[in-house]
Amino acid sequence: MNSKFWMVLSVSLLAVLWTWGGNALSFDASTARNSQSQAVVIVCFNNGPVANPPILVYSSSSSTGAPAVPVGSECAQALASVLTAGFELSSVTPGLSGVQYTLIHR
């Protein structure tokens, strides 16, 4: 199967999980300032044209006190680690450089 298939599958799966887990689009920036929320942004992409290529972390950014995600690590493990740390999936945005996941801890 090609890389577009896996990209669409991963985005679709996360969209279903996000919808099932609750809509986090009601995030209020003023509340974040008062509660000292933390955020992690992870960009993942399919690494290469080979059959079953790994989906790796292309880039990441973490606010102060949030878990750091190493570039080049497995995307699924990175997402699982941040979710286990109490973060919630806030948004999933597909783009040319991969899929961007924004996770928030309130």
C-alpha positions in Angstrom: 0.0 0.0 0.0 1.2 3.5 -0.7 2.2 6.2 1.6 -1.0 8.3 0.8 -3.1 5.4 2.0 -1.3 5.3 5.4 -1.5 9.1 5.8 -5.2 9.1 5.1 -5.7 6.1 7.4 -3.8 7.7 10.3 -5.6 11.0 10.0 -9.0 9.2 9.7 -8.3 7.1 12.7 -7.3 10.1 14.8 -10.3 12.1 13.6 -12.6 9.2 14.8 -10.8 9.0 18.1 -10.9 12.7 18.6 -14.7 12.8 17.8 -15.3 9.8 20.1 -13.3 11.3 22.9 -15.0 14.7 22.8 -14.7 17.9 20.9 -11.8 20.0 22.2 -12.4 22.9 19.8 -13.9 24.9 22.6 -10.4 25.7 24.0 -10.3 29.3 25.3 -7.0 31.1 25.2 -7.8 33.3 28.1 -8.4 30.3 30.3 -5.0 28.9 29.2 -3.3 32.0 30.5 -5.0 31.7 33.9 -4.6 28.0 34.4 -1.0 27.7 33.0 -1.9 25.1 30.4 0.9 23.2 28.6 1.0 22.3 25.0 2.9 19.9 22.7 2.9 20.1 18.9 4.1 17.1 17.0 4.4 16.8 13.2 4.6 13.3 11.8 5.2 12.0 8.3 5.6 8.7 6.4 9.3 8.2 5.9 9.9 6.9 2.4 8.5 5.0 -0.5 9.2 1.5 0.8 6.5 -0.9 1.7 5.3 -0.2 5.3 7.6 2.7 6.0 7.7 4.0 9.5 5.7 7.1 10.5 8.2 9.3 12.3 8.2 12.5 14.2 9.4 15.2 11.7 9.4 18.1 14.2 8.0 18.9 17.7 7.7 21.7 20.1 6.7 21.6 23.8 5.9 24.4 26.2 7.7 24.7 29.5 7.0 21.7 31.7 5.5 19.6 28.9 7.1 16.4 27.7 9.8 16.8 25.1 9.3 14.6 22.0 12.5 13.6 20.2 12.6 14.1 16.4 12.9 10.8 14.5 11.0 8.8 17.1 8.0 6.7 16.2 4.9 8.9 15.9 2.5 6.4 17.5 4.8 6.1 20.6 5.2 9.8 20.8 1.5 10.4 20.8 0.8 7.6 23.2 3.5 9.0 25.7 2.0 12.5 25.6 -1.6 11.2 26.0 -0.5 9.1 28.9 1.0 12.2 30.5 -2.5 13.6 30.7 -2.6 15.6 27.5 -5.7 15.8 25.3 -5.8 15.9 21.5 -6.8 19.4 20.6 -6.4 19.3 16.8 -5.1 17.3 13.9 -4.1 19.3 10.8 -2.8 17.6 7.6 -0.2 19.5 5.6 2.5 19.2 3.0 5.2 18.4 5.6 3.0 15.8 7.4 0.2 15.7 9.9 0.4 18.2 12.8 -1.0 17.0 16.2 -1.6 19.6 18.9 -2.1 18.3 22.4 -3.1 20.4 25.4 -2.9 19.7 29.2 -5.2 21.9 31.3 
